[in-house]
Amino acid sequence: MVEETVPAGLDTTTAHPARRYNYWLGGKDHFPADRASGDMIESVHPTVRLSARENRAFLQRSVRFLAEEARIDQFLDIGTGLPTADNTHEVAQRRVPQARVVYVDNDPMVGVHARALLTSTPEGRTRYLEEDLRDPAAILADPQLKETLDLDRPVALVLIAVLHFIEDHTEARDVVRELMAALPSGSYLAASNFTLDYATPAQAAVAREMIAQGRSDAHPRTRAEFAEFFTGLGLIGPGIVPVSEWLPEVPAHQRPSAEQIAIYGAVGRKP
Ligand SMILES: C[S@@+](CC[C@H](N)C(=O)[O-])C[C@H]1O[C@@H](n2cnc3c(N)ncnc32)[C@H](O)[C@@H]1O
Protein backbone atom coordinates (compact mmCIF):
# COMPACT_ATOMS: atom_id res chain seq x y z
CA MET A 1 0.00 0.00 0.00
CA VAL A 2 1.33 3.46 -0.84
CA GLU A 3 1.24 6.08 1.88
CA GLU A 4 -1.16 8.34 -0.09
CA THR A 5 -3.95 5.79 0.24
CA VAL A 6 -3.84 5.63 4.03
CA PRO A 7 -7.42 5.99 5.31
CA ALA A 8 -7.93 8.98 7.60
CA GLY A 9 -7.22 8.32 11.25
CA LEU A 10 -5.15 5.20 10.65
CA ASP A 11 -2.02 4.84 12.76
CA THR A 12 0.74 3.60 10.48
CA THR A 13 3.60 4.42 12.83
CA THR A 14 3.24 1.33 15.02
CA ALA A 15 3.14 -2.27 13.85
CA HIS A 16 -0.31 -3.88 13.70
CA PRO A 17 -0.83 -7.65 13.79
CA ALA A 18 -3.05 -7.77 10.68
CA ARG A 19 -0.58 -5.81 8.53
CA ARG A 20 2.47 -7.68 9.82
CA TYR A 21 0.73 -11.01 9.11
CA ASN A 22 -0.15 -9.71 5.64
CA TYR A 23 3.55 -8.90 5.12
CA TRP A 24 4.60 -12.41 6.18
CA LEU A 25 1.97 -13.92 3.86
CA GLY A 26 3.38 -11.95 0.91
CA GLY A 27 0.51 -9.42 0.72
CA LYS A 28 0.82 -5.72 -0.08
CA ASP A 29 -1.12 -4.03 2.73
CA HIS A 30 1.61 -3.04 5.17
CA PHE A 31 3.73 -0.06 6.21
CA PRO A 32 7.39 0.37 7.25
CA ALA A 33 6.61 -0.16 10.97
CA ASP A 34 4.87 -3.47 10.17
CA ARG A 35 7.75 -4.64 7.99
CA ALA A 36 10.34 -3.66 10.62
CA SER A 37 8.44 -5.58 13.31
CA GLY A 38 7.95 -8.55 10.98
CA ASP A 39 11.65 -8.63 10.07
CA MET A 40 12.69 -8.34 13.72
CA ILE A 41 10.50 -11.30 14.71
CA GLU A 42 11.78 -13.23 11.68
CA SER A 43 15.36 -12.66 12.86
CA VAL A 44 14.49 -14.60 16.03
CA HIS A 45 12.05 -17.09 14.46
CA PRO A 46 13.39 -17.57 10.91
CA THR A 47 10.44 -19.75 9.81
CA VAL A 48 7.76 -17.24 10.81
CA ARG A 49 6.57 -16.79 7.20
CA LEU A 50 6.14 -20.54 6.81
CA SER A 51 4.38 -20.56 10.14
CA ALA A 52 1.98 -17.81 8.97
CA ARG A 53 1.21 -19.72 5.77
CA GLU A 54 0.62 -22.94 7.69
CA ASN A 55 -1.68 -21.12 10.11
CA ARG A 56 -3.66 -19.74 7.18
CA ALA A 57 -3.86 -23.22 5.65
CA PHE A 58 -5.18 -24.53 8.98
CA LEU A 59 -7.90 -21.87 8.90
CA GLN A 60 -8.90 -23.01 5.44
CA ARG A 61 -8.82 -26.75 6.24
CA SER A 62 -10.76 -26.30 9.45
CA VAL A 63 -13.45 -24.11 7.84
CA ARG A 64 -13.73 -26.62 4.98
CA PHE A 65 -14.15 -29.43 7.51
CA LEU A 66 -16.79 -27.43 9.37
CA ALA A 67 -18.81 -26.66 6.22
CA GLU A 68 -18.36 -29.98 4.45
CA GLU A 69 -18.23 -32.60 7.19
CA ALA A 70 -19.89 -30.90 10.16
CA ARG A 71 -22.53 -29.20 7.94
CA ILE A 72 -22.07 -25.88 9.71
CA ASP A 73 -23.53 -22.92 7.83
CA GLN A 74 -22.94 -20.12 10.38
CA PHE A 75 -19.51 -18.76 11.30
CA LEU A 76 -18.34 -16.12 13.77
CA ASP A 77 -14.76 -15.32 12.71
CA ILE A 78 -13.08 -13.02 15.25
CA GLY A 79 -9.62 -11.68 14.35
CA THR A 80 -10.43 -11.69 10.65
CA GLY A 81 -7.19 -10.22 9.39
CA LEU A 82 -6.80 -8.41 6.08
CA PRO A 83 -8.65 -10.15 3.27
CA THR A 84 -6.44 -12.50 1.26
CA ALA A 85 -7.09 -15.58 -0.86
CA ASP A 86 -9.71 -18.02 0.44
CA ASN A 87 -11.19 -16.11 3.34
CA THR A 88 -13.58 -17.91 5.69
CA HIS A 89 -16.78 -17.10 3.76
CA GLU A 90 -15.25 -18.13 0.43
CA VAL A 91 -14.12 -21.51 1.77
CA ALA A 92 -17.47 -22.09 3.50
CA GLN A 93 -19.72 -20.82 0.69
CA ARG A 94 -17.93 -22.96 -1.89
CA ARG A 95 -19.38 -25.95 -0.02
CA VAL A 96 -22.50 -24.33 1.43
CA PRO A 97 -23.54 -21.29 -0.70
CA GLN A 98 -26.08 -20.10 1.88
CA ALA A 99 -23.44 -19.97 4.65
CA ARG A 100 -23.47 -16.84 6.80
CA VAL A 101 -20.31 -15.33 8.23
CA VAL A 102 -19.90 -12.55 10.77
CA TYR A 103 -16.37 -11.18 10.73
CA VAL A 104 -15.02 -9.23 13.72
CA ASP A 105 -11.75 -7.34 14.07
CA ASN A 106 -10.57 -4.35 16.10
CA ASP A 107 -8.20 -2.92 13.46
CA PRO A 108 -9.80 -0.07 11.46
CA MET A 109 -7.71 -0.91 8.41
CA VAL A 110 -9.12 -4.44 8.41
CA GLY A 111 -12.57 -2.82 8.49
CA VAL A 112 -11.88 -0.71 5.39
CA HIS A 113 -10.73 -3.73 3.38
CA ALA A 114 -13.19 -6.23 4.82
CA ARG A 115 -16.27 -4.13 4.09
CA ALA A 116 -15.12 -3.78 0.47
CA LEU A 117 -13.90 -7.31 -0.17
CA LEU A 118 -15.59 -9.80 2.12
CA THR A 119 -18.77 -9.91 0.06
CA SER A 120 -21.13 -12.84 0.11
CA THR A 121 -22.72 -15.16 -2.42
CA PRO A 122 -26.33 -14.09 -3.21
CA GLU A 123 -27.61 -17.06 -1.18
CA GLY A 124 -25.47 -16.38 1.89
CA ARG A 125 -24.55 -13.33 3.91
CA THR A 126 -21.44 -11.68 5.35
CA ARG A 127 -21.24 -8.90 7.92
CA TYR A 128 -18.25 -7.10 9.37
CA LEU A 129 -18.24 -5.75 12.94
CA GLU A 130 -15.56 -3.52 14.36
CA GLU A 131 -15.41 -4.92 17.89
CA ASP A 132 -12.83 -6.22 20.33
CA LEU A 133 -12.47 -9.89 21.26
CA ARG A 134 -11.89 -8.77 24.85
CA ASP A 135 -15.50 -7.58 25.00
CA PRO A 136 -17.50 -10.67 24.05
CA ALA A 137 -20.72 -9.23 25.50
CA ALA A 138 -20.57 -6.34 23.02
CA ILE A 139 -19.96 -8.74 20.12
CA LEU A 140 -22.87 -10.96 21.13
CA ALA A 141 -25.19 -7.99 21.66
CA ASP A 142 -24.40 -6.37 18.29
CA PRO A 143 -27.65 -6.08 16.30
CA GLN A 144 -25.83 -6.95 13.06
CA LEU A 145 -24.69 -10.25 14.56
CA LYS A 146 -28.24 -11.05 15.62
CA GLU A 147 -29.56 -10.17 12.15
CA THR A 148 -27.04 -12.45 10.50
CA LEU A 149 -26.62 -15.47 12.77
CA ASP A 150 -29.36 -17.53 14.39
CA LEU A 151 -27.88 -18.31 17.80
CA ASP A 152 -30.43 -21.05 18.33
CA ARG A 153 -28.66 -23.08 15.64
CA PRO A 154 -25.02 -24.31 15.69
CA VAL A 155 -22.32 -21.75 14.93
CA ALA A 156 -18.59 -22.23 14.39
CA LEU A 157 -16.56 -19.78 16.44
CA VAL A 158 -13.29 -19.15 14.58
CA LEU A 159 -10.49 -17.71 16.76
CA ILE A 160 -7.46 -18.35 14.61
CA ALA A 161 -4.20 -16.59 15.51
CA VAL A 162 -6.02 -14.01 17.63
CA LEU A 163 -6.14 -15.39 21.19
CA HIS A 164 -2.39 -14.83 21.56
CA PHE A 165 -3.01 -11.07 21.41
CA ILE A 166 -4.76 -11.34 24.78
CA GLU A 167 -1.90 -11.40 27.24
CA ASP A 168 -3.69 -12.60 30.35
CA HIS A 169 -4.48 -16.28 30.07
CA THR A 170 -7.42 -16.19 32.47
CA GLU A 171 -8.97 -13.36 30.48
CA ALA A 172 -8.46 -15.24 27.18
CA ARG A 173 -10.00 -18.39 28.68
CA ASP A 174 -12.99 -16.46 30.03
CA VAL A 175 -13.57 -14.77 26.67
CA VAL A 176 -13.71 -18.17 24.93
CA ARG A 177 -16.02 -19.53 27.64
CA GLU A 178 -18.40 -16.60 27.36
CA LEU A 179 -18.61 -16.86 23.59
CA MET A 180 -19.07 -20.65 23.57
CA ALA A 181 -21.68 -20.39 26.34
CA ALA A 182 -23.80 -18.24 24.02
CA LEU A 183 -23.76 -20.89 21.29
CA PRO A 184 -25.98 -23.98 21.27
CA SER A 185 -25.07 -27.66 21.38
CA GLY A 186 -23.49 -28.79 18.11
CA SER A 187 -21.48 -25.55 17.80
CA TYR A 188 -17.74 -25.66 17.19
CA LEU A 189 -14.59 -23.81 18.20
CA ALA A 190 -11.65 -23.63 15.77
CA ALA A 191 -8.63 -21.91 17.32
CA SER A 192 -4.88 -21.51 17.09
CA ASN A 193 -2.28 -19.89 19.37
CA PHE A 194 1.47 -19.27 19.26
CA THR A 195 3.52 -21.55 21.56
CA LEU A 196 7.09 -21.78 22.85
CA ASP A 197 6.69 -25.47 23.77
CA TYR A 198 9.00 -26.51 20.92
CA ALA A 199 11.55 -23.73 21.31
CA THR A 200 14.95 -24.31 22.88
CA PRO A 201 15.45 -22.63 26.29
CA ALA A 202 17.63 -20.01 24.57
CA GLN A 203 15.01 -19.28 21.87
CA ALA A 204 12.26 -19.12 24.50
CA ALA A 205 14.32 -16.69 26.59
CA VAL A 206 14.80 -14.37 23.59
CA ALA A 207 11.09 -14.54 22.73
CA ARG A 208 10.05 -13.75 26.31
CA GLU A 209 12.52 -10.87 26.46
CA MET A 210 11.00 -9.42 23.28
CA ILE A 211 7.52 -9.64 24.78
CA ALA A 212 8.72 -8.05 28.03
CA GLN A 213 10.28 -5.18 26.06
CA GLY A 214 7.11 -4.67 24.04
CA ARG A 215 8.83 -5.68 20.81
CA SER A 216 6.49 -8.65 20.31
CA ASP A 217 2.78 -8.70 21.08
CA ALA A 218 2.00 -12.42 20.61
CA HIS A 219 1.73 -14.29 23.90
CA PRO A 220 2.68 -17.96 23.89
CA ARG A 221 0.51 -20.64 25.48
CA THR A 222 1.59 -24.06 26.62
CA ARG A 223 -0.27 -27.11 25.38
CA ALA A 224 -2.09 -27.32 28.74
CA GLU A 225 -3.12 -23.66 28.54
CA PHE A 226 -4.30 -24.04 24.95
CA ALA A 227 -6.26 -27.16 25.95
CA GLU A 228 -8.20 -25.06 28.48
CA PHE A 229 -9.89 -23.21 25.60
CA PHE A 230 -11.46 -26.56 24.65
CA THR A 231 -12.64 -27.63 28.12
CA GLY A 232 -15.99 -29.38 27.77
CA LEU A 233 -15.70 -29.71 23.99
CA GLY A 234 -15.07 -32.92 22.05
CA LEU A 235 -11.85 -32.58 20.06
CA ILE A 236 -12.00 -33.44 16.36
CA GLY A 237 -9.43 -35.52 14.48
CA PRO A 238 -5.93 -35.40 15.91
CA GLY A 239 -6.85 -33.12 18.83
CA ILE A 240 -4.34 -30.44 19.83
CA VAL A 241 -1.42 -30.41 17.39
CA PRO A 242 0.85 -27.96 15.58
CA VAL A 243 -1.43 -26.43 12.93
CA SER A 244 0.33 -28.23 10.06
CA GLU A 245 -0.59 -31.58 11.66
CA TRP A 246 -4.34 -30.93 11.83
CA LEU A 247 -6.01 -33.15 9.22
CA PRO A 248 -3.01 -32.62 6.93
CA GLU A 249 -3.23 -33.02 3.18
CA VAL A 250 0.42 -33.72 2.52
CA PRO A 251 2.48 -36.71 3.70
CA ALA A 252 4.47 -36.44 6.93
CA HIS A 253 7.83 -36.08 5.20
CA GLN A 254 6.58 -32.95 3.38
CA ARG A 255 5.24 -31.28 6.51
CA PRO A 256 7.26 -28.75 8.50
CA SER A 257 8.37 -29.58 12.03
CA ALA A 258 6.59 -28.44 15.19
CA GLU A 259 9.63 -26.24 15.97
CA GLN A 260 9.27 -24.44 12.64
CA ILE A 261 5.54 -23.86 13.10
CA ALA A 262 5.22 -23.06 16.83
CA ILE A 263 1.44 -22.63 16.66
CA TYR A 264 -1.06 -25.02 18.23
CA GLY A 265 -4.37 -25.59 16.50
CA ALA A 266 -7.49 -27.58 17.30
CA VAL A 267 -11.20 -27.87 16.53
CA GLY A 268 -13.72 -28.90 19.17
CA ARG A 269 -17.47 -29.58 19.21
CA LYS A 270 -19.85 -28.51 21.96
CA PRO A 271 -21.82 -31.58 23.05
C1 LIG B 1 -2.54 -12.78 12.74
S1 LIG B 1 -4.06 -12.09 12.20
C2 LIG B 1 -5.01 -13.57 11.93
C3 LIG B 1 -5.98 -13.47 10.75
C4 LIG B 1 -6.79 -14.72 10.50
N1 LIG B 1 -7.58 -15.11 11.65
C5 LIG B 1 -5.90 -15.87 10.11
O1 LIG B 1 -5.57 -16.68 10.98
O2 LIG B 1 -5.50 -15.98 8.95
C6 LIG B 1 -4.72 -11.51 13.75
C7 LIG B 1 -5.94 -10.61 13.61
O3 LIG B 1 -6.53 -10.44 14.90
C8 LIG B 1 -6.89 -9.08 15.06
N2 LIG B 1 -6.95 -8.80 16.50
C9 LIG B 1 -5.93 -8.74 17.40
N3 LIG B 1 -6.39 -8.49 18.63
C10 LIG B 1 -7.74 -8.38 18.51
C11 LIG B 1 -8.80 -8.12 19.43
N4 LIG B 1 -8.54 -7.91 20.73
N5 LIG B 1 -10.07 -8.06 18.97
C12 LIG B 1 -10.34 -8.28 17.65
N6 LIG B 1 -9.38 -8.53 16.73
C13 LIG B 1 -8.10 -8.58 17.15
C14 LIG B 1 -5.81 -8.31 14.33
O4 LIG B 1 -6.25 -7.01 13.99
C15 LIG B 1 -5.60 -9.21 13.11
O5 LIG B 1 -6.45 -8.85 12.08
The ligand as a Gaussian input file, in Angstrom:
#p B3LYP/6-31G(d) Opt

LIG

0 1
 C       -2.539000     -12.776000      12.738000
 S       -4.056000     -12.088000      12.204000
 C       -5.013000     -13.571000      11.926000
 C       -5.979000     -13.470000      10.751000
 C       -6.785000     -14.722000      10.497000
 N       -7.580000     -15.107000      11.650000
 C       -5.902000     -15.867000      10.111000
 O       -5.568000     -16.683000      10.985000
 O       -5.497000     -15.979000       8.949000
 C       -4.722000     -11.514000      13.754000
 C       -5.942000     -10.606000      13.608000
 O       -6.527000     -10.443000      14.898000
 C       -6.887000      -9.084000      15.063000
 N       -6.952000      -8.797000      16.499000
 C       -5.926000      -8.737000      17.395000
 N       -6.387000      -8.486000      18.628000
 C       -7.739000      -8.384000      18.511000
 C       -8.796000      -8.121000      19.431000
 N       -8.536000      -7.911000      20.731000
 N      -10.072000      -8.065000      18.973000
 C      -10.340000      -8.275000      17.653000
 N       -9.375000      -8.533000      16.733000
 C       -8.098000      -8.583000      17.155000
 C       -5.808000      -8.314000      14.334000
 O       -6.246000      -7.009000      13.989000
 C       -5.599000      -9.206000      13.114000
 O       -6.449000      -8.849000      12.075000

